[in-house]
């Protein structure tokens, strides 16, 4: 039976990977090439997500906190895109993946903190 931390770790990584894959597809195929270059769009969209990746894979607590904070930025971007004229349906997926990453990361960080203070 997997522990709560293992489940939360995988929930966080699922949200992170879904968000990274979505942003790659969105910024490679779904945006207007007259306004942005592919490399620039990918750098702006994906570089912030890469910052906590190593720590997430190693299970470091601060990486989960950073992931939770970063996922809120992607959540805000998704909400902004949903209400923009000519909204992209991928924005709904961005909201879902960012919330998944946030819930997993915040819950993981909270569980580690609670077990450290009570255990």
C-alpha positions in Angstrom: 0.0 0.0 0.0 1.6 3.3 -1.0 2.0 5.9 1.7 0.2 9.3 1.6 3.5 11.0 0.7 4.0 8.6 -2.3 0.5 9.3 -3.6 0.9 13.1 -3.2 4.3 12.9 -4.9 2.7 11.2 -7.9 -0.2 13.6 -8.0 2.2 16.5 -8.0 4.3 14.9 -10.8 1.2 14.1 -12.8 0.1 17.7 -12.7 3.6 19.0 -13.4 4.0 16.6 -16.4 0.6 17.4 -17.8 1.2 21.1 -17.5 4.6 20.8 -19.2 3.3 18.7 -22.0 0.3 21.0 -22.5 2.5 24.1 -22.6 4.9 22.5 -25.0 2.0 21.6 -27.4 0.3 24.9 -26.9 3.4 27.0 -27.5 4.6 24.9 -30.4 1.4 24.4 -32.4 -1.5 26.5 -31.0 -0.3 30.1 -30.9 0.0 32.6 -33.7 3.5 32.5 -35.2 3.3 36.1 -36.4 3.5 37.3 -32.8 6.0 34.9 -31.2 8.9 32.6 -32.0 8.7 29.0 -31.0 11.9 29.1 -28.9 10.9 32.3 -27.1 7.4 31.0 -26.3 8.8 27.7 -25.0 11.4 29.4 -22.9 8.9 31.7 -21.3 6.4 28.9 -20.7 8.6 26.0 -19.7 11.7 27.4 -17.9 9.8 28.3 -14.7 8.5 24.7 -14.6 12.0 23.3 -14.9 13.3 25.1 -11.8 11.8 22.7 -9.2 12.0 19.5 -11.3 15.2 18.1 -9.8 14.0 18.7 -6.3 10.7 17.2 -7.0 12.3 14.0 -8.4 14.5 13.9 -5.3 11.5 14.5 -2.9 12.9 17.8 -1.4 10.3 19.8 0.5 11.2 23.2 -0.8 10.7 22.0 -4.3 7.1 21.2 -3.5 6.5 24.6 -2.0 8.0 26.2 -5.1 5.9 24.0 -7.4 2.8 25.0 -5.5 3.6 28.7 -5.9 4.5 28.4 -9.6 1.4 26.4 -10.4 -0.7 29.3 -9.1 0.9 31.5 -11.8 -0.1 28.9 -14.5 -3.6 28.8 -12.9 -3.9 32.6 -13.3 -2.7 32.4 -16.9 -5.3 29.7 -17.6 -8.1 31.7 -16.1 -7.0 34.8 -18.1 -6.9 32.8 -21.3 -10.4 31.3 -20.6 -12.0 34.7 -20.4 -10.0 36.2 -23.3 -11.8 36.8 -26.6 -11.3 33.8 -28.9 -10.4 31.6 -25.9 -8.3 28.6 -26.5 -9.8 25.4 -25.1 -6.4 24.3 -23.9 -6.7 26.9 -21.2 -9.2 24.7 -19.3 -6.6 21.9 -19.3 -4.0 24.4 -18.0 -6.3 25.2 -15.1 -6.8 21.5 -14.4 -3.2 20.5 -14.5 -2.1 23.6 -12.5 -4.7 22.8 -9.8 -3.6 19.1 -9.7 0.1 20.2 -9.3 -0.9 22.8 -6.6 -3.1 20.4 -4.6 -0.5 17.6 -4.7 2.5 19.9 -3.9 0.7 21.9 -1.1 -0.7 18.7 0.4 2.8 17.0 0.3 4.5 20.0 1.9 1.7 20.1 4.6 2.0 16.4 5.3 5.7 16.6 5.7 5.4 19.5 8.0 2.7 17.9 10.2 4.6 14.6 10.4 7.8 16.5 11.3 6.1 18.4 14.1 4.0 15.6 15.5 6.1 12.6 14.7 
